[in-house]
């Protein structure tokens, strides 16, 4: 078993888990399983209400604030998200074990990634217990970004990449910070969206965006800062050996803007929120990798 192989699998799995989590949020399936680690008291959740105790609404009324209507689709979306989380934890654990054959820095970063994954699992229980408390949900995502960083760092060290000089490295760091800020703003928009949905109801989807608070305007306006800073980096990378990175960041940014437009003007089409978030996090990961793999020239 190769450390490099499992570290890469762990990284891919983290991104898949974030995608699954975003689908859970966008479909309103976050409370599809009202308890943790079981789901409706079972290791394999039911597919129909008849499989639940006759008084299941009374049993879970407190956990779900009295809003108990069994929805098998939402239950299984959340359950599959948990299964993917368990697989991710296993992959990161194997990566950490294999890292003991590597140098100390690789081992330290791998263990740090494992600690954050375990912390996220515990936080996942609190997300359920707190009825999707906004700040906790954001922290859940931030820990995932931390895992991405530690895995990328360990993978770069173990792979023995030659650190290349790059005159535009400072702009790589600037864009990393800017896109990170934009993601944080986006999480605040998503949390505000939860309040809007609760207030207006699922049937008022066309009015959700227009009912968001000022943070949405800030997030939307800041996207032009994101675009400008990335265009500056794109121009500065011209003629360097970082052509895939140069083309990739512009392509990812294009997809991010497209999904943002779809959400804003076409009433959040299915999957647009999940793709929007994951693309931004892939961009963060690529900036991290480039920053680690370069030095100031």
Secondary structure, 3 states (H helix, E strand, C coil): CCHHHHHHHHHHHHHHHHHHHHHHHHCCCCCCCCCCCCECCECCCCCCHHHCCCCHHHHCCCCCCCCCCCCHHHHHHHHHHHHHHHHHHHHHHHHHHHHHHCCHHHHHHHHHHHHHHHHHHHHHHHHHHCCCCHHHHHHHHHHHHHHHHHHHHHHHHHHCCCCEEECCHHHHHHHHHHHHHHHHHHHHHHHHHHHHHHHHCHHHHHHCHHHCCHHHHHHHHHHHHHHHHHHHHHHHCCCCCCHHHHHHHHHHHHHHHHHHHHHHHCCCCCCHHHHHHHHHHHHHHHHHHHHHCEEEC
